[in-house]
Amino acid sequence: MKFKRIILFHINSLFNLFLPRVCLVCGKPISASEKYICISCVYEIPRTNFHKFKHNPVSQVFWGRVMVESATSLFMYNKDSQYSNLLYDLKYSGMKDLARFLGARLGRELKSSDFFRDVDVVIPVPLHRRKKRIRGYNQAEWIVKGIIDVFPKEVNLDCLYRTSFTSTQTKKSKQERWKNVEGKFAVLHKDKIKNKHILLVDDVLTTGSTIEACAHVLLAVEGVKISVATLAKA
């Protein structure tokens, strides 16, 4: 086995010599020990540290709209930032492992926070089955995979679903975003989440309309509490 690992290491090194792997943020070559993002860019991710504060700007998005126990985002999103490429790649470029990699970083923050310790089950915001078929995967599900790699919790993919296909939220106003998702989610197997503290997970929080729509139908189930975690806050 040791000899096999040595051979694989040299094969990978040779591959990287001719087709070097580059950082998805700065574009510079990365070493065999780095994954997707170079060490410098990992440390420079514009983290929010919202997991340390109860009444943070992510929580405040939902004030007066829907009852959320706690909420956080890993980093701040700016469309002009190099880091915006990460969200595009994990959503549209088939980079499921990137979603998992960033999800693990979010998971470490959740694990270290007092506000998420009593979470019972993690639910990714679902895609409509047609959109999932077109894209090939749901990026939120892969973010969840990364979260539970370091913050082990039950995952449920069966209870929350989209009832109809909706157009993208991109470039829509706050009002248009809400109309686009209002009444578009429903819950099955309510007994599986009864009296549970649910962590809703998505890639980006912009106006909060999608998560709000999900939370409303989940909170209709007896005893349910909702917390929220996203990779980024716009």
JOZI-V910206 format. One record per residue. RES is the residue in three letters. PSI is psi in whole degrees, -180 to 180 (none if undefined). Layout:
res	psi
RES	PSI
RES	PSI
This chain:
res	psi
MET	-39
LYS	-43
PHE	-40
LYS	-42
ARG	-37
ILE	-44
ILE	-46
LEU	-38
PHE	-45
HIS	-35
ILE	-45
ASN	-40
SER	-41
LEU	-41
PHE	-43
ASN	-24
LEU	-42
PHE	-31
LEU	76
PRO	139
ARG	139
VAL	155
CYS	133
LEU	-11
VAL	-58
CYS	-15
GLY	1
LYS	152
PRO	144
ILE	154
SER	171
ALA	-25
SER	-11
GLU	153
LYS	113
TYR	-44
ILE	137
CYS	161
ILE	-42
SER	-45
CYS	-33
VAL	-45
TYR	-21
GLU	2
ILE	129
PRO	72
ARG	148
THR	-34
ASN	23
PHE	-20
HIS	-14
LYS	-10
PHE	130
LYS	-53
HIS	64
ASN	173
PRO	-28
VAL	-45
SER	-41
GLN	-24
VAL	-33
PHE	-3
TRP	131
GLY	2
ARG	-50
VAL	148
MET	115
VAL	129
GLU	-56
SER	156
ALA	149
THR	162
SER	147
LEU	-48
PHE	167
MET	138
TYR	130
ASN	123
LYS	-22
ASP	-3
SER	150
GLN	-26
TYR	-15
SER	-25
ASN	-33
LEU	-44
LEU	-37
TYR	-45
ASP	-42
LEU	-21
LYS	-39
TYR	-11
SER	13
GLY	16
MET	71
LYS	-39
ASP	-28
LEU	-41
ALA	-41
ARG	-40
PHE	-48
LEU	-34
GLY	-38
ALA	-36
ARG	-38
LEU	-41
GLY	-38
ARG	-38
GLU	-40
LEU	-42
LYS	-33
SER	-8
SER	142
ASP	-18
PHE	-11
PHE	4
ARG	-30
ASP	15
VAL	134
ASP	-40
VAL	144
VAL	131
ILE	122
PRO	147
VAL	125
PRO	153
LEU	153
HIS	146
ARG	-32
ARG	-45
LYS	-37
LYS	-37
ARG	-40
ILE	-46
ARG	-30
GLY	-14
TYR	166
ASN	115
GLN	-31
ALA	-34
GLU	-37
TRP	-30
ILE	-42
VAL	-41
LYS	-42
GLY	-41
ILE	-50
ILE	-11
ASP	-33
VAL	-14
PHE	74
PRO	119
LYS	162
GLU	143
VAL	137
ASN	123
LEU	4
ASP	-25
CYS	-40
LEU	130
TYR	159
ARG	134
THR	-19
SER	159
PHE	134
THR	153
SER	164
THR	148
GLN	-15
THR	136
LYS	5
LYS	150
SER	172
LYS	-45
GLN	-41
GLU	-37
ARG	-43
TRP	-45
LYS	-30
ASN	-28
VAL	-12
GLU	126
GLY	13
LYS	6
PHE	152
ALA	168
VAL	135
LEU	163
HIS	53
LYS	-28
ASP	-25
LYS	-22
ILE	2
LYS	132
ASN	27
LYS	150
HIS	112
ILE	134
LEU	112
LEU	132
VAL	135
ASP	175
ASP	-52
VAL	138
LEU	118
THR	-84
THR	-15
GLY	5
SER	-44
THR	-47
ILE	-37
GLU	-44
ALA	-40
CYS	-45
ALA	-39
HIS	-45
VAL	-32
LEU	-39
LEU	-15
ALA	-14
VAL	137
GLU	127
GLY	3
VAL	139
LYS	150
ILE	133
SER	164
VAL	139
ALA	131
THR	159
LEU	-42
ALA	155
LYS	124
ALA	none
